[in-house]
Amino acid sequence: IFESGIGAYLVSQAFVNRFEVFYWRERDNEVDFILRKNGSVIAIEVKSNAQKKTAGLEKFKEMFKPKAAFIVGDGGISAEDFLTMDLKKLF
């Protein structure tokens, strides 16, 4: 539910701020949300429990060199801080 809520927020913001939202997966590695605007890429992993597995995020960073990559939730930015962030400033 937490990941879906963050995803719904991102999709609504994508429409307003004109960026694209993707999901990335390669074999066992995945990243919950990839944002892209004007060639800039942002990787976002959502964590709602104590599991801190971020191998997918690390692999994505290694392969694609995003402008930013971070965790929302446990081990990263709080959901409250993320939901009040001005996402267009990420790009």
Secondary structure, DSSP 8 states (H G I E B T S, - for coil): -HHHHHHHHHHHHHHHHT-EEEEEEETTEEEEEEEEETTEEEEEEEE-SS----HHHHHHHHHH--SEEEEEETTSB-HHHHHTS-GGGG-
